[in-house]
Amino acid sequence: MTNMTRGLLAATAAIALAAPAFAADYSFRFQSSDPAGNPNFVLHQSWAEEVTELTDGRVEIELLPVESIVAHNETQDAVATGILDGHITDLSYFSGKDPAFGLMGNPVGAWSDPEQMLDFIENGGGGELLNEIMNPYGLHFVGAITPGLEALVSAVPMDGVDDLKGVKIRAPEGLVQNVFAAAGASPVNLPGSEVFTSLDKKVIEAADYTVFSTNQAQGLNDIAPHPVYPGFHSMPLVEISMNKAKWDAMPADLQDILTQSVQDYARRLIQSLAEADEAAVAEAEASGEITIHDWSDEERAKFRGIAQGEWEKVASQSPAAQRVYDTLTTYLNDKGLIQ
């Protein structure tokens, strides 16, 4: 055997060892709206890895961080055209295409618990409606997850809707800001990077920011020691969707596995974030410096009633938004959450 033959055999053996034992039947590339290293991104990666296990390697999903291929608000077009195969992202990013996406993505005031939103999507007609709206854009909605119900940061005691009157509150533009204004607050448009300083300097008195554990970790509750928890206002719907043609090309058993995997992952994510919030609440209460305010069901319903007037305004902006409004309010009525 010549040296050249030995070299070729060694190279072939090395390639064989390096190659995977099998090739996936379906390989997809998804983009997240979270950056690499972000806890949410790490959790989303665990879902992608689980899909490979659940399908015995028939489906592989490569998850890319935000902005890897396109901007965070361009993934819908990228998925539709096949530049990406799917995405994990906040549905409301696409409200510019149709207000229906914004109303479904964060119907401010609708939810007091993540399970309410998931039940609406899975059993209350929300998921079917989303696919009716998304399919013409070339996407299939696989399922919903959520980072959880946001806690309200507040430097002043707040035990109900009346306490919002005149409060200078940081809120993002759009539906969130409109609902707070309708409730009597004075919304201020500030980037998230300025929330801490603005609270510290008393430029604002409260802030729609994020979940309790993050607020606590960033010291927001120390300078605004009257947080409202659980929150009553904002809980974004994060969609897991993919290219419709590629979804349709998969056999039904794989479609079922992916759908169920998202539902299971949503519950694990909620549990993980709830545990983080519980630990942060215990830390806050132990400090003796922070007073947590939990609104009654009556006050939450009152805020939801105010929000409904703003939902109606969004509903009038497109036929799809009207369908979201009708489906959402029917569900909330059936569950006794609005009158």
N, C-alpha and C positions, 0 to 999 in steps of 0.2 A: 504494500500500500504506500503510495507516494505521500510526501508531506502535504501536497496540495489536496489530495483526497481526504487525508486526515483533517485538514483544516475545514474543508467543506462539510464533512460529517459533524465536526464539532460545532460549526456555525448553525447547521440545521438543527442539531440537538438543542442548542441554546435558544433558538427561535421557538422551537416546540415547547420548551419549558416556560418561556416567557408568555406564550400565547394563552388566552383563556381556554378553559376546558370546553366551553360552548360559546356560541354567539347568540345573543338575545334575538327573538323573533321580531321584537319591536324596540327600537332605541329612540328615545325622545330627549329633546333638550328644552328645559323649562327655564324661565328667568323669574327670580323673586324680586319683590320690591324692597327687600331688606339687604343691607350690606353684609359682606362676608364677616364672620366673627360675631355679628349681632346674635343674641340668644334666640330670637325668632328664626333666623336663617339656619342656625344649627339644628333647631327642632324640625324645621322643614326638610333639612337634609336627611334626618332620621326617617321621615315619612318616605322619601324617595328610595332610601335603602330598603325599607320594609316592603315596598311594592315589589322589588326584585325577589325578595324572599317568598312573599305570598304567591307570586306567579311562577315559582321554581325557575327563575332566571329568564322567563320568556319576555318580560318587560323590564327595560332598564331606563331610568330617568336621570339625566345629568342636570343637576340644579345649579344655575349660575346666579351670582349676586346681582343686585340692582345696577343698571347702566352697563352691564357687560356687553350687550349687543345693541340695545336701543334704550332710549330714555324711559323712565318709569311710567310715563303716561302715553307711551307709544307701543306698549306690548300688545294691545288688542289688535292693532293693524299688523304687527309683526307675526302674531300667531295666525291671523287670517290668511296672510300671504305665504306662510310656510317658512319665514325667516327664523321663527321660533316654533316649537311644537306645542308649547303650553306656557302658562304663567301662574304664579301665586302672588296675588296682588289685591289691593284695596279696590273694590268695585267702583267706588265713587270717583276714582280718577277719570272715569270715562263719561262723566255727566255732561261734558261738552258735546258729546256725540248724541246723547239723548238724556234728558233730565230723569228718565226712569232709572238709570244706573245710579244717580246720586240719591234718589229717594229710597231705592232698595238697599243701596250700600250703607246708608246711615240715616234711617228715619228717626231723627233726633227725638228722644223722649219715649220711643216706643217700648224699649226693653228694660226690664229691671233685673234680668238674669240671662246669661248666655244660652241656657237651655230653651228659653222662650224663642229666641231667634232661630236656633237650630230646628226646633219643632215646627216653626212656621215654614222653614225651607224644606224640611223632609216630609212633613205630614199636612201642612196647611196650604199647599198649592204654590208656595214661593219658588221652589226648585223648578217645577214644570213651567211656571211663568217666565222665569229667567231664561230657560232654554228657548221658549217661544220668542223672546226678545233678542237673545244672542245668536240664534241659528242664522238669521239673515246676515249677520256680520261675519259668518264663517267660523263661529266658535261653538263648542259644546261645553256647558257648565257641568262639571263633575260633582262639585260639592263645596260647602262653605265651612270655613273655620273663622275664629275670631280671637284677637288678642285679649278680649275681655271687656267688661264694662268699666269705663274710665271713672275714676274718683274725681270729684271737684275739689280743687285746691282753693282754700278760702282763709283770708285773714280775719274775717268777721263771722260771728255765729250765724248759722243758716239752718233753720229747721223746717222750712217750707217755702212755698212760692212767694208769699208776701215778703219774705226776707231778701228776695232778689231785687226788689224795687230800688232803682238808683245805683245799684252796685256796679262799679267799673270792673268789667270782667273781660279778660282776654279770651277771644273766641275766633276761630277761623272764619273767613268770609263764606257766604253762602247760607245754607239752611241752618247750620248751628247758630250763626250770628243772628239770623232772622228770628229764630225761636226765642233766644234769650232776650232780644229786644221786645218781642211780643209779650214776654213775661214781665217786662218792666225794668230789666237790667240795662246797663249802658255798655254795650260791647265795644271792645277796643281791638283793632287788628294789629297783632304783634307776632313776629316769628318766635318759634319755640326757644331759640337761643337767648331771647331777651326776657323770658318769663321770670327767672329767678331775680335778676337785677330790678325789674319793674315792680315786683312784689316787695322786694327789700326797700326800695326807695318810695314805696307807696304810690307809684304811678297808677297801679291797678290794685284792686282789693281781692280779686279772685281770678282763677284761670281754669279754662278747659284745657287740660294738658294730656295726661295719660293715666295709666293704672296706678293704684295706691303704692305698690311696692317700688315702682320707679320713682314716684314722687318722694317717697320716704328716703330712698337711697340718694337722691340728689339734694336732699336737705330742704325741699320745698315746704314740708310740713313744719319745719322748725321756724320758718319765718312767716308762715301762714297757718297757724295752729288750730284751725277749725275745719278740717277736711270733711266733706260729705262722702260717706262710704257705707254701703255700696252706692255707686253713683246712680244718677237718675236720668242722665242726658245722652251721652254718646257711647256707642259701641259699634265700631266699623265691621262690616262684613268683608272678609278676605276670601276671595274666590279662588278655587283651583279649577281652571278651565283649559281646554286644549283645542287644537285645530279639528274642526268638525269632520272633515274628510278622513283624517287619520283616526279619529275616534270611530267613525262608521266602518273603517276597514278592519278593526279588531273584532275577533269573535266575541260572542255574548258573554262567555264565561270570564274573559279578561275584563270586559266592561263592568261586569258585576263586582269583580274583585277590586277594581280601582274605585268604584263608587263606595263600596263598603269600607275600603281602607281610609278614605277621606272622612267618613262618618266616625270611624273608630279613632282616627287621629285627632279629630276635633275635640272629642271627649278627653283624650290624654292631655291635649294642650290646655284645655280649660282647667283640668285638675292640677296641672303643673303650675299654672299662673295663679290659681286659687290658693295653693299652698304657699307660694311666694307672698301673696297678699296677706294671708293669715299671719305669717311670720312677721311681716312688716307692721301689721296692726298691733300685734303683741308688743313689738319694740316701741311703737309710738305710745301705746297706753302705759307701758312701764316707765316711760320718761317722766310722766306726771305733768308734762308741759303741753300736751296735745289733747284736744277734746274732739272726739269723732262724733259726727252727727249722722244719724240714720233716719232718712225721711220715712214717714208712715206711708202705708199703701194709699191713703186718701190724698196726701200731698203729691205723691208720684202720679196718681190719676189726674189730679188737677193740672200738673205740668203737661201731661200727655194730652189733655184736652186743649190746652193752649197751642201745643205743637201741631195738633191736628189742623188748625186753621192755616198754618204755614204749609203743611203737606198738601192741602187743597190747592194752594197757589201753584205749587210745583206740578200737581196733577193736571192743571189746566194748560200746561206748556207743551204736552205731546200726548197722542193717543196711548202710547206705551206707559207713560207716567200715570195716566188716569187708570189704567189697568192695574198698575202696582198699588195705587191708592185704594182702589176698590177691593183688591185681594187682601191687602194688609189690614184695612179697617174691618173687613168681614171677619178675619181671623181674631183680631183684638176684641171685637164685639162678642164673638162666640166664646172667648176665654174670659169674658167679664172684665177686661182690662180697660175698656172705654165704655161709656154709656151711649 
